[in-house]
C-alpha cells in the first residue's frame, strides 16, 4: 500500500495550519490513523517525525518573517505557537546557530548584498543546468526568501513563454554504475505558483545509446496552479545496462516552481516503482489496415 497520497494530504493540512495548535493526535486523526501508526509511516516517508517537521517548518517561516517583516520577535514566537520567547530562541538557535535577534541583524545585511548581485550571475546554480524545449524562455536560480528548510531553495520560472507547449527543466545527470541492478528513489519538496501547464519532478534512466530504459515525469499526477510546499517522489529501477541517471524539476507553460531538500537514495523492492510503462499503449497486432472500420 502506498501511503504517499495520505502523507501529501496531511502535509497540506499542516502547511495551512502552522500557526494553529497541531498535536500528533489531531494530525493522526485527520489522516485517519492511530497515533502510533501515523508516527511510523510519516517518519518512513519524510525522514523525520511529524512533530519535528512541524517544528522546523515553523522555524523556517519564522526566519523568513525575521528578514522580510518588521514583526517583533515575541510576536513571531507567539504566532507560531511557542510557549515563550525563550523557548523560541532555543529552537531557532538549534537550526540556525544564532538567536533570532542576531540572525535578523546579520542575515539582513547579507540579503541586501545578494539583491545587488546581477541577475545573470544569480542564475548560475552549482551542479544544475537549464534545458528543455525553450530554455531561453525560462530562468532558474536560488531563492533566499522562499524556502522549505535552511536558507534557500532552487527555482525555475517562466520569463517569456508563448505557449503551454514550451517547457524547461532545471536538471542534472550522473553515472549510473554505482546503482546498477538497484531501485532508486528521488524525493523532495515542491511549491508552485501560477502554473498553467504543469510541473513536477522527473527522472530518466538511459543506456549507452541514449535509449530510455525507465522514466517518470509525474505526468499522471501533475502539479498545477498554486500549491504550498509538499512532498513528492519518483521510484525507478536501474537495469544492468544503464549508463546515465538524469533528474530534475520540469515546468511546462507559464508559472514559478520552487524545489528544496531533494534526496536520492536506493530503496528495496518493496517500494513500488512509478515508471511509466509505454508498452501498455501498444497493440497486440496491426489493425484497420484497409480503413474500413
C-alpha positions in Angstrom: 0.0 0.0 0.0 1.3 3.5 -0.9 0.8 6.0 1.9 2.1 8.9 -0.3 -1.3 10.4 -1.1 -2.3 10.4 2.6 1.1 11.9 3.6 0.7 14.7 1.0 -2.8 15.5 2.2 -1.5 15.6 5.7 1.4 17.9 4.8 -1.0 20.2 3.0 -3.1 20.4 6.2 0.0 21.1 8.3 1.2 23.8 6.0 -2.1 25.6 6.1 -2.2 25.4 9.9 1.4 26.0 11.1 0.1 29.0 13.2 -2.5 26.8 14.9 -2.2 24.1 17.6 -1.1 20.9 15.9 -0.9 17.8 18.1 0.2 14.4 16.9 -3.2 13.1 18.0 -5.1 15.6 15.9 -3.0 15.1 12.8 -3.2 11.4 13.0 -7.0 11.7 13.3 -7.0 13.9 10.3 -5.0 11.3 8.4 -7.4 8.5 9.6 -4.7 6.5 11.5 -3.8 5.7 15.1 -1.2 8.0 16.6 1.4 5.3 16.6 0.8 4.0 13.1 0.8 7.5 11.7 4.1 8.3 13.5 5.7 5.4 11.8 4.5 6.0 8.3 5.2 9.7 8.3 8.8 9.2 9.6 9.4 6.5 7.0 8.1 8.6 4.1 9.5 12.0 5.1 12.6 11.1 7.1 11.6 13.0 10.3 8.7 12.7 12.7 5.6 14.8 12.2 6.5 16.8 15.3 10.0 17.5 14.0 8.6 18.5 10.6 6.2 21.0 12.2 8.9 22.4 14.4 11.4 23.1 11.6 8.7 24.4 9.2 7.6 26.9 11.9 11.3 27.9 12.4 11.8 28.3 8.7 8.8 30.5 8.3 9.9 32.5 11.4 13.3 33.0 9.7 11.5 34.5 6.7 9.5 36.8 8.9 12.6 38.0 10.7 14.1 39.1 7.4 11.1 40.3 5.4 8.8 41.8 8.1 9.1 44.2 10.9 7.3 41.9 13.4 8.6 41.8 16.9 10.4 38.6 17.9 7.9 37.9 20.7 5.0 38.3 18.3 6.6 35.8 15.8 7.1 33.4 18.6 3.5 33.6 19.8 2.2 33.4 16.2 4.0 30.1 15.7 2.8 28.6 19.0 6.0 28.8 21.0 5.4 28.9 24.8 7.7 31.9 25.3 10.4 33.9 23.5 13.0 31.9 25.4 11.7 28.6 24.0 11.5 30.1 20.5 15.1 31.3 20.8 16.3 27.9 21.9 14.6 26.2 19.0 15.7 28.8 16.5 19.3 28.6 17.6 19.2 24.8 17.1 18.6 25.2 13.4 20.4 28.5 12.6 23.2 28.6 15.2 22.2 32.2 16.0 19.5 33.6 18.3 16.6 35.3 16.4 17.8 38.9 17.0 21.4 38.3 15.8 20.1 36.3 12.8 17.9 39.2 11.8 20.7 41.7 12.1 23.4 39.6 10.4 21.3 38.0 7.6 19.6 41.2 6.7 23.0 42.6 5.6 23.7 39.6 3.5 20.2 39.8 1.9 20.9 43.4 0.9 24.2 42.3 -0.6 22.5 39.5 -2.6 20.0 41.9 -4.1 22.8 43.8 -5.6 24.1 40.8 -7.5 23.4 40.9 -11.2 20.6 38.6 -12.1 22.6 36.7 -14.7 25.0 35.7 -12.0 22.2 34.6 -9.8 21.0 32.2 -12.5 24.2 30.1 -12.0 23.4 27.2 -9.7 26.2 24.8 -8.8 25.6 21.3 -10.2 22.4 22.3 -12.2 21.8 23.2 -15.8 18.9 24.7 -17.6 17.5 22.6 -20.5 14.2 21.8 -22.3 12.4 22.8 -25.5 12.7 26.6 -24.9 15.2 27.1 -22.1 15.8 30.7 -23.2 12.2 31.5 -22.2 12.8 30.4 -18.6 15.0 31.3 -15.7 16.5 29.2 -12.9 18.2 30.3 -9.8 18.4 30.3 -6.0 15.7 31.9 -3.8 16.8 33.2 -0.4 13.3 34.4 0.5 11.1 31.3 -0.2 12.5 28.0 1.2 11.3 24.9 2.9 14.2 24.5 5.3 17.5 26.3 5.9 18.2 29.5 4.0 17.4 28.9 0.3 15.6 26.9 -2.4 16.1 26.4 -6.1 13.6 27.8 -8.5 12.5 27.6 -12.1 10.2 30.2 -13.6 8.8 31.3 -17.0 10.0 34.7 -18.4 8.8 35.0 -22.0 6.8 31.8 -22.6 4.5 32.0 -25.6 2.5 28.7 -25.2 1.9 25.8 -22.9 3.7 23.6 -25.3 7.0 25.1 -24.3 8.8 23.7 -21.3 12.1 23.9 -19.4 13.9 21.8 -16.8 16.4 22.5 -14.0 18.3 19.3 -14.1 21.5 17.3 -13.6 22.8 13.9 -14.6 25.4 11.4 -13.3 26.8 8.0 -14.0 24.6 5.0 -13.2 27.3 2.5 -12.4 27.0 2.7 -8.6 23.3 1.8 -8.7 23.2 -0.9 -11.4 20.5 -3.6 -10.6 19.1 -1.4 -7.8 15.9 0.5 -7.3 16.4 4.2 -6.6 14.1 7.0 -5.3 14.2 10.7 -5.9 12.2 12.7 -3.3 11.9 16.3 -2.2 9.6 19.2 -1.6 7.9 21.4 -4.3 6.0 24.6 -4.2 4.2 26.2 -7.2 2.6 29.4 -8.2 0.5 30.3 -11.3 1.4 27.1 -13.2 -0.9 27.0 -16.2 0.7 23.9 -17.7 2.1 21.5 -15.2 5.2 20.9 -13.1 6.8 18.1 -11.2 9.9 16.1 -10.6 11.2 13.8 -13.4 13.9 11.1 -13.6 15.2 9.1 -16.5 17.5 6.0 -16.8 19.3 5.7 -20.1 21.6 3.1 -21.7 24.8 3.8 -23.6 23.0 4.5 -26.9 20.8 7.1 -25.2 17.7 4.9 -25.2 15.3 5.4 -22.3 15.1 2.4 -20.0 13.0 3.8 -17.2 11.2 7.2 -17.0 8.7 9.2 -14.9 7.8 12.9 -15.1 4.8 12.8 -12.8 2.6 13.3 -15.9 -0.1 11.1 -14.3 0.0 13.2 -11.1 0.9 16.7 -12.3 1.2 19.8 -10.0 -0.8 22.7 -11.4 -1.8 26.2 -10.2 -0.8 27.4 -6.8 0.3 24.8 -4.2 2.1 25.1 -0.9 5.2 23.1 -0.1 4.5 19.3 -0.3 6.5 16.1 -0.6 6.8 14.2 -3.9 8.8 11.2 -5.1 9.8 9.1 -8.1 11.0 5.5 -7.9 12.7 3.7 -10.8 14.7 0.6 -11.4 18.3 0.8 -12.8 18.8 -2.0 -15.2 22.2 -3.6 -15.6 22.8 -1.9 -19.0 22.1 1.6 -17.6 24.8 4.3 -18.0 23.2 7.6 -17.1 20.7 8.8 -14.5 19.1 12.2 -15.2 16.7 14.0 -13.0 15.3 17.5 -12.2 12.2 19.6 -12.0 10.0 20.3 -15.1 7.9 23.3 -15.8 5.6 23.3 -18.8 4.0 26.6 -19.8 3.9 29.6 -17.5 4.5 29.6 -13.8 7.0 29.5 -11.0 8.2 26.4 -9.2 10.5 26.0 -6.2 12.3 22.8 -5.0 14.1 22.1 -1.8 15.5 19.2 0.3 16.0 16.8 -2.6 17.1 13.3 -1.7 18.4 10.5 -3.8 18.6 7.0 -2.3 18.4 3.3 -3.0 15.3 1.5 -1.8 14.2 -2.1 -1.5 11.9 -3.9 -4.0 9.0 -3.5 -1.6 8.8 0.2 -2.6 6.6 0.4 -5.7 8.1 1.9 -8.9 6.5 4.9 -10.6 7.9 4.0 -14.0 5.6 5.0 -16.9 5.1 1.8 -19.0 4.7 2.9 -22.6 4.3 -0.7 -23.8 0.8 -0.7 -22.3 -0.3 1.5 -25.2 1.0 -0.9 -27.9 -1.5 -3.1 -29.8 -1.0 -6.9 -30.0 -1.1 -6.8 -33.8 -1.8 -4.4 -36.7 -5.4 -3.2 -37.1 -7.8 -1.5 -39.6 -5.2 -1.6 -42.4 -7.9 -1.1 -45.0 -9.5 1.8 -43.1 -13.0 0.2 -43.3 -13.6 0.2 -39.6 
